[in-house]
Amino acid sequence: MAHYILQLCHGYDAPFGDVARQYASLFKDSDFKVITVFLIGKKQQKVIDEVASEQVIFLENTSKDLRGLKRKQIQQIKVIARNYKFEFVIAHRYKSVFIACHLKAINVIGVHHAFDDYKRLSRRFFAWRNKNKLFLLGVSNAIRDNLRHFLRYFPEQQIQTLYNRIDLDGLQKQQLSRTQSRKELSLEENIYYYVNIGRLHPDKDQATLIKAFANVVKQQADAQLIIYGKGRLEQSLRQLVIELKLEKKVFISSKPHIAHYLKAFDCFVLSSDYEPFGMVLLEAMAAELPVISTREGGAGEVVMDSGLLFKRGDTEQLVKHMLAIRNRDEQLLQNLKQKMQTRLKQEFTDSVAREKFRQLPFPFLKQVLNAAS
C-alpha cells in the first residue's frame, strides 16, 4: 500500500532543485511516494529527472503571484490534496510553509534555509497559531538556533536540525580529474588556483577575499584567484580588482555545473558573512580540495576540523590561512583530505540523512513511519 507525501517547494533554481531531490531520497525504496510541487517555474524535464519523485507538478506561478495572502496557491494545493491522502507535508521556505498550513488536519514539516525567516511579528504569530501541526527543520544548527530565537513560545522540541547533503558517490563520479578539468576550463598547469563559488552578493563578501588575495599574491607570484558567480555586485567587484591592480591575477566568471570541475583548483575559499549552510563546501570537500571558510553560520559546522576557519571579514587571518594551506606538506594535506571524506560520510550523505530523519523527535512522524514499516 502506497503512502503519499506532499513536498511543496517555492522553486527549483539552484540549489533548490537538488534540495527537492534530497528530501525525496529520504523515502527511497519505501512504501512512501513523494509528490513534489513547485510553486514557481516552468515545467522542465531535467527538473523532473533530477527530483526523482513519484510525480512532479509545476504550478507555474510567478514571484509576483506569491505576494499577499496567496489565496490562489492555497486553492491549487487543496485541489492537489483532494487527489491524494497525504500523510504529511514537507514545505521548503516560509511561503510554502504558509500555504501548506492551510491544509486541514495535515501536519507540516517546514524546512528553513535562511536566517530570520520569523523575524516579522506576523510570521511568529502564524507559527504559534499552527504550533499543533507545524514542525520546523533548520538546515544547520545555526538556522535551528535562529528559529528558536524568534519563536521563543513555540515548542522547542518541534524545531530541529537536518543537514543538507549530497549524493556523494554520484557527485564524485561526475567530477572530472584535475587534468581534464584544467583543460575544460583552459587553466594553466603551473598556476596555483584559489577558487570561490557563490552569488556576487554582500552576504558572500568576495570583496574581503579579493583584498586578502592582494596580499597573498605578493608572496605567491604564481597564484591566481577565480570567482565563479553572478549577481548585483559584479561591477563593483571588477572595479575593486582594477583598483588593486589584480587584472592579471583575479578573474570573475561563470560556468554551469562548476562542481564537476572543482579538481582543477588547488584551494577552495568561502568568504561569506553568515552562510546558512554552504552546499558548495560539500562539493569542494567531495573533490578533496583544501577548504578555507568563515566560521560563522552553518559553514563552520560543515567544515569543523577538516579545513581552516577564520572570523568573517578578518582579512589578516584569511591571508595567513591562504599562505599556510599552500605551504603545507603533502602528509598534512592528505590528513585534511581524509578528514573531509570521513566528515562527508558521517554527516552529509543521503543514507545518513535518511536515518536521522527517522530519529527526529516529532511524535506524528514516528507514528506515520512505524505504521508504514
N, C-alpha and C positions, 0 to 999 in steps of 0.2 A: 504494500500500500504506500503510495507516494504522499509525502507531507510537503506542503508548499511554503516557501519563504519569499517574502517580497523584499527586494533590495532596491531602495529608492535613492537615486543619485542626481545631483544637481546637473552635472555634465560629464563629458569624457575627455576634456582637454587634459594633457599630461599634468600631474601623474594619475589623474582620477580614473582613466581607463584601466590602468593596472590595479588601482585600489579596488575597483569593482571585481577584477579577476581574483584578487587576494581573498575577498570575502566569499565569493562563490566557491573558491577552492576549500573553504572550511568544511564543506559538505560533500567533498569528492568521495565517490564510492559509498554513498549512504542512500537511505530512502528519502532524503530531503532533496527537493527540486527548487532551484533558485530562479525566480522570475525577476530579472533586472530591468528597471525602468529608468530612462534618462529624461529628465525634465526638459533640458535644452539640448540642441544639437541635431543636425540632420542625420537620417539613417545612413550608416556606413557598414559595409560588410566586414571590413577589417576590425571594426569595434566589436561586432558580433563574435568574430573569431577569437579576439583577444579575451573577451569577458568570459567565454566558455560557460554560459548559463543555460538552463533548460529553454528559456526564451528571453529575448531582449526586445524591449519595446521602446521606441523613440517617440516621445510626445511632441517633439519639435516646437516647443515654446521658444520664445526669445528671452533674453535677460530682462527686457522691458516688461514682458508678460508676468514676470515673477515679482514685480513690485506690488506693494499694497497687501490686501488680505488674501490674495491667491485663491479666490473662490473657484475660478476656472480649473486650476490644477487640482484642488481638493476634489472637485467633482470628477475629474479624469481618473484620479486614483480610486475613488469609490466605485466607479464603473468597472475598473480592472479587478477590484477586490470582490465584486459580485461573481466573477467567474472562477474564483479560487477560494478555498477555505485556508487562508494564510494562518500559519502557526504564530508568526510574529513578523515584525518589520525590522530590517536594518537600514537606517537612513543616514546618509552622509551629508554633513554640514547642516547649519541651522535651518535653512529654508526647507530642506527635505524633512527634517525633524518636525517642523511646524506643520507641514502638510500631513505627514504620517499620523500625527497625534489626533487628527480629525477622523480617523477610522475608529469606530466604536468597538470597544471590548477587545482590542488587539494591542498587545504590548509592543513597545518600540525601543530598539537599541539605537541610540543616536551616537554616531561616530564623529568626533570633532578633530579637525586637522589644523586648527589655527588658534592663536591666543585671543582672549577677550570676546568670545562668542556670546557670553552672557553679561557683558558689561552694561548693556542697556537694562533699565529697570523693567521695561515691558517684557523683555525676554526672561528675566529672572522670575517675574510673576507667572509667566506662561509655564515655565518649568515646574514651579511649585504647584500650580494648579493641576498639572499632569503627573505629579510625583507617584501616583499609584500604578502608572502604566509606563513610565519613562525611565530608562536605564541608559547611562551615558558611558562612553569609552573615549579616553584620550589616546592619541597615537604615541604619546610618550608620557612619562611621569610628570614632566614639566607642564604638559597640557592638562593632565588629570588634576594637578595641584591648582592650576589656573581656574579650572571649572569649579573645584571645591571652594576656592577663594570667593568667587562671585555667588555661588549657590550654597551659602552657609546654612540655610534652613532646609536644604534638600538632604535626604538620607545619604550619608557619606558612603555607605556600602554600595549604593547604586551608582557610584562614579568610580570607574576602574580604568586600568591601562591595558591596551592590547597593541603591541608594537606593529608598525608596518613591516613588511617583509618582502623577500624576493624569491623567485623560482631560481635558487642558486645553481642547480645543475644546468637548467635551461639557459640561464644567462651566460654562464661560463663557456658553454658550447658555442654561443653566438659571438663571444668576444674573440676578435682576431688576434693573432700573435703580434709581438712588437714589430717585427719586420713588415708584416702585411699592413698593420695599422699605419706605420710611418709612411709606407708607400701610398696608401689610400689618401692620407692627409697631406701628402707632399712635404713631409718633415725631414730635416737633415739628420744624418746618423750621428754626427759628432756634436750635437747640441743637447744640453741638459734642459728638459722642458718641465716647467711647473704648469699646472693646469687648474682652472677654476670653471665650474659649470653652474649657471643659475641665471634667473631673470636679472636684467640690469635695472635694479630697483634699490632704493635706500636700505631696505631690510637686508640685502645681500652684501652691502658695504664693500664692493670691489675697489672703492677708492682707497681704503686702508691697505688693501693688498698691493695695489699699484705703487703706493708710496713706500711700502716696505720693500718691494722689489727694486725700487730705485737705489736702495742701499745695498741690497743683495748683489746686484749686478756689478757693483764697484769691486767686489771680491771674487765674483764668478763671471768673468768676461764671456764665457761660452754658454751662459744661461739665457733662456727666453721664457716669457710668460704668455700663455694663450688663455683668453677668457671666451668661453662659448656661451652665448645668450643673446636675448633681445629684450628691449624694454625702453622706458622713457628716459633713462639716464645714459643711453648710448653716446649721444653727442657730448655730454659733459665729461664722460669718462675718456672719450677720444681726445678732448681738449686737454685733460689732465696729462695724458700720455705725451702730448706735444709740449706742454709746459715743462715737463720733467726731462724732455729730450730723449724719450724712450721709443721713438717711432720705429727703430730697427730691432727693438727688444720686446715690446709688448704688442700683442695683436688681439683684436676683438673680432670675433667671427660667430658663425652659427653653423651647425651641422646636424642633420637629422640622425637620430639613433647614435648619438655620440658615445653612449655607454658601450657600444660594440667596439670602439676604437681606443678605449682607455689604456690599453697596454702600450700604446705609442708613447706615453708620457712617463716621467720619472718620479713625479710627486704631485699629489692632489692637495689643493689648499682650499678650505672653506672659510670664508671671512664674515659670515652672516652675523648680524646683531643678535637676534633671537630666532634660531631655527626651530620650528615646531617639532621636526623630526630630522629630515635630511636623507631622503631616498638616495640621492646621488652619493652619499657616503657609503651606502651598502654596495652600490655599483663599483665604486673605486676600490673598496675592500675586496670585492669578488675578483677584481683584476690584479689584486696583490700590489696595488700602488701604496707606497708610504703615504700616510694621511696626516695633515696638519689641520686642526679645526679649532674654532672658538669653543669654549667650554659651556657657554650659556645655552639655555633652552634644551631641546632634545638632542642636539648634536653631541654634547659631552656624554650623554647616556649611550649613544650609539658607539662612539669611539672608545671611551674609557682608556685603558692602558695599552690598547692596540695601536695607538698613534700618539701624536704630540698635541697638547691643548694649550691655548693661550686665551687671555682675557680679551673680550671684544674691544676693538678699537686700539689695542695695545700694539702699535707699530714696532716698537723696540723689541718686544718679546717675540713677535712674529718673525722679525728679521733673524733673531737668534735661532729660532726653530728651523727656518728655511736653510740657514747655513749649516746647522747641526745635522739635519737629515741628509744633506749632500755629502757630508764628511764622515758619516757613519760607515764602519767597516761592514763587510758582507755578512758576517755572522750576526751582528746586531740587526741588520735589515732582515735576515732570514727569521730571526726570532719574532720581529714585528709581524711579518707575513704569517707566521704560524699562529700568532695571537689573533690576527684578523680572521683567519679561517675558522678557528675554534669559536670565536665570538659569533660569527655569522651562523654557524651550525647550531649553536646553543640557544640563540635568541631570535634569529631573523629569517627563518625558513617557514614555508607553508606548513610542514608537518609539525613543527614546534608550536606555531600559532593555533593549529587545529586542537592540540592538546590543551593549551592554555585557555582557549575559548570555552572548552567543555568544563573547565575548572572555575570559571567566573562565578562569583557568589550571588548570582541572580536566581532566586528561587523558581520563578516561572521557567527559566531556561533549563534548569536541571530537570524539571518535570517533563518538559517537551522532549528533551534529548533522551531521557530514560524511557519514556513511553514509546519512542520510536525505535529503541535499540532491541 
